[in-house]
Amino acid sequence: MDRLRLAFVPGATPDKWARVWRERHPGLPLDLLPVEEERQRAVLDDGTADLCIARLPVELEQPAPLHCVVLYDEQPVVVAARDHLVAAADEVTTADLDDEQLALPHPSGWRPAADQLDFPPMTARDAVEVAAAGTGVVVLPMSVARLHARKDVVQVPVTDLEPTRVALIWLRDADSPVHQDFVGVVRGRRAGSGRGLGGR
């Protein structure tokens, strides 16, 4: 391996780990590859990337088994127009959103109780635009909402939805000391400790 290729989904911030990697391994370049969530598994299967910072859930067994190390949880937030009622709240529950139109399906399957409009498929950015227009709301991981932040919307935590988990994934069959050393970086291991290039 002459370089390490790390894919990452929108909202993930690999920069701090990339900085540590580059300090420890100046002779093994690290490429950062932005990837949409729909492709987070495919970039491993097709060989585009060696590892991926992904947003769970991910199919971990098919077409080939993956290693998965959970990195952190993300708070879900509702994004709504700045003049929406939720803008006055510090936090809300799903019950507070029962009368809303949800512009983008939520991965958990939750949806408001009100009859829903048939929104076309759209990206998170598109859904934030719908929210800004006052046509609906969207519930996103906080980091994704921040990525698409704009002055005409607000972001309010939703307290009773499960957080989104962000994880490092890679093919089990491709596992190597290089992969393990990067796991050491994201877990905060010191150089020379544990498995990987710096350990035994």
C-alpha positions as CSV (number, residue, x, y, z in Angstrom):
1,M,0.0,0.0,0.0
2,D,1.6,3.3,-1.1
3,R,-1.2,5.5,0.2
4,L,-4.2,5.3,2.5
5,R,-7.6,6.4,1.1
6,L,-10.2,7.5,3.7
7,A,-13.8,8.2,2.5
8,F,-16.1,10.2,4.7
9,V,-19.8,11.0,4.6
10,P,-21.2,14.6,4.8
11,G,-20.9,16.1,8.2
12,A,-18.0,13.9,9.3
13,T,-14.8,15.7,10.1
14,P,-11.8,13.5,9.6
15,D,-9.3,16.5,9.7
16,K,-8.1,15.9,13.2
17,W,-7.3,12.2,12.6
18,A,-5.8,13.1,9.2
19,R,-3.4,15.5,10.9
20,V,-2.3,12.9,13.5
21,W,-1.8,10.3,10.7
22,R,0.3,12.7,8.6
23,E,2.5,13.5,11.6
24,R,3.1,9.9,12.4
25,H,3.4,8.5,8.8
26,P,4.8,11.2,6.5
27,G,5.9,8.5,4.1
28,L,2.3,7.1,3.7
29,P,0.0,9.8,2.2
30,L,-3.6,9.9,3.3
31,D,-6.2,10.9,0.7
32,L,-9.6,12.2,2.0
33,L,-12.5,11.3,-0.3
34,P,-15.9,12.9,0.3
35,V,-18.7,10.4,-0.4
36,E,-22.5,10.5,-0.2
37,E,-24.1,8.2,2.3
38,E,-25.6,6.1,-0.5
39,R,-22.1,5.2,-1.5
40,Q,-20.5,4.7,1.9
41,R,-20.4,0.9,1.6
42,A,-19.9,0.8,-2.2
43,V,-16.6,2.7,-2.1
44,L,-15.1,-0.1,-0.1
45,D,-16.6,-2.9,-2.2
46,D,-15.4,-1.3,-5.5
47,G,-11.9,-0.5,-4.1
48,T,-12.2,3.3,-4.3
49,A,-11.4,3.6,-0.6
50,D,-9.6,1.6,2.1
51,L,-11.7,2.8,5.0
52,C,-14.8,4.9,5.4
53,I,-16.2,7.1,8.1
54,A,-19.8,6.1,7.7
55,R,-23.2,6.8,9.2
56,L,-24.9,3.7,10.5
57,P,-26.8,1.6,9.7
58,V,-24.6,-0.1,7.2
59,E,-24.9,-3.6,5.8
60,L,-22.0,-5.2,7.6
61,E,-22.1,-8.7,6.1
62,Q,-23.0,-8.5,2.4
63,P,-21.5,-8.6,-0.2
64,A,-18.4,-9.0,2.0
65,P,-18.0,-8.7,5.8
66,L,-16.9,-5.4,7.3
67,H,-15.1,-4.4,10.4
68,C,-16.9,-1.6,12.2
69,V,-15.6,0.6,15.0
70,V,-18.2,3.1,16.4
71,L,-16.7,6.5,16.8
72,Y,-19.4,8.8,18.2
73,D,-23.1,9.5,18.4
74,E,-24.8,12.5,16.7
75,Q,-27.8,14.4,18.2
76,P,-30.8,14.6,15.8
77,V,-32.2,18.1,15.2
78,V,-35.2,19.4,13.4
79,V,-34.6,22.0,10.8
80,A,-37.4,24.5,10.3
81,A,-38.0,28.0,9.0
82,R,-36.9,30.7,11.4
83,D,-40.5,31.9,11.9
84,H,-41.7,28.3,12.7
85,L,-43.1,27.6,16.2
86,V,-40.2,25.3,17.1
87,A,-37.8,28.2,16.8
88,A,-39.0,29.3,20.2
89,A,-38.1,26.0,21.9
90,D,-34.8,24.9,23.2
91,E,-35.7,21.3,22.4
92,V,-38.7,19.3,21.1
93,T,-40.0,15.7,21.0
94,T,-41.5,13.9,18.1
95,A,-45.0,14.6,19.5
96,D,-44.3,18.3,19.0
97,L,-43.8,17.5,15.3
98,D,-46.9,15.5,14.8
99,D,-48.6,18.1,12.6
100,E,-45.6,18.7,10.4
101,Q,-44.7,17.7,6.9
102,L,-41.5,15.7,6.8
103,A,-39.5,16.7,3.7
104,L,-37.1,13.8,3.9
105,P,-37.9,10.3,5.4
106,H,-36.2,9.6,8.7
107,P,-33.9,6.5,8.7
108,S,-35.6,5.2,11.9
109,G,-39.0,5.0,10.1
110,W,-40.5,7.7,12.3
111,R,-42.9,10.1,10.6
112,P,-45.3,12.7,12.0
113,A,-48.9,11.6,12.6
114,A,-50.4,14.1,10.0
115,D,-51.1,12.9,6.5
116,Q,-47.9,13.4,4.6
117,L,-47.3,15.1,1.3
118,D,-45.6,13.0,-1.4
119,F,-42.3,14.9,-1.5
120,P,-40.0,13.8,-4.4
121,P,-36.6,12.2,-3.5
122,M,-34.2,14.9,-2.4
123,T,-30.9,15.5,-0.8
124,A,-30.4,16.9,2.7
125,R,-29.5,20.3,1.2
126,D,-32.8,20.2,-0.8
127,A,-34.8,19.3,2.3
128,V,-33.3,22.2,4.2
129,E,-34.4,24.5,1.3
130,V,-38.0,23.1,1.7
131,A,-37.8,23.8,5.5
132,A,-36.6,27.4,4.8
133,A,-39.6,27.9,2.5
134,G,-41.9,26.8,5.3
135,T,-43.3,23.9,3.3
136,G,-42.1,21.2,5.7
137,V,-39.4,20.3,8.3
138,V,-36.5,17.9,8.2
139,V,-34.8,15.9,10.9
140,L,-31.1,15.4,10.4
141,P,-28.0,14.5,12.4
142,M,-26.7,17.8,13.9
143,S,-23.4,17.7,11.8
144,V,-25.4,17.4,8.6
145,A,-27.8,20.2,9.6
146,R,-24.7,22.4,10.4
147,L,-23.2,21.6,7.0
148,H,-26.3,23.0,5.3
149,A,-26.9,25.8,7.8
150,R,-28.5,29.0,6.5
151,K,-29.8,32.2,8.1
152,D,-33.5,31.5,7.4
153,V,-33.7,28.2,9.3
154,V,-33.3,27.1,12.9
155,Q,-32.0,23.8,14.3
156,V,-33.6,22.4,17.4
157,P,-32.6,19.1,19.2
158,V,-35.2,16.3,19.1
159,T,-34.9,14.5,22.4
160,D,-36.7,11.2,21.9
161,L,-35.2,10.0,18.6
162,E,-32.2,7.7,18.9
163,P,-28.9,9.4,18.0
164,T,-27.2,8.6,14.8
165,R,-24.0,6.6,15.1
166,V,-20.9,7.4,13.1
167,A,-18.4,4.5,12.6
168,L,-15.2,3.6,10.8
169,I,-15.8,0.7,8.5
170,W,-13.5,-1.4,6.2
171,L,-13.4,-4.8,4.6
172,R,-12.4,-7.6,6.9
173,D,-10.5,-9.3,4.0
174,A,-8.5,-6.1,3.4
175,D,-7.4,-5.7,7.1
176,S,-3.8,-4.9,7.5
177,P,-1.3,-3.2,9.9
178,V,-2.0,0.1,8.1
179,H,-5.8,-0.3,8.8
180,Q,-5.1,-1.1,12.4
181,D,-2.8,1.8,12.8
182,F,-5.5,4.2,11.6
183,V,-7.9,2.6,14.1
184,G,-5.4,3.4,16.7
185,V,-5.4,7.0,15.6
186,V,-9.2,7.4,15.8
187,R,-9.2,5.7,19.2
188,G,-6.5,8.1,20.5
189,R,-3.8,5.5,21.0
190,R,-0.3,6.9,21.3
191,A,2.2,6.2,18.6
192,G,3.9,2.9,19.1
193,S,1.1,1.4,21.2
194,G,-1.2,-1.5,20.2
195,R,-1.4,-3.1,16.8
196,G,-0.5,-1.5,13.5
197,L,2.6,0.0,12.0
198,G,3.9,1.3,15.2
199,G,3.1,-1.8,17.4
200,R,3.5,-5.5,17.2
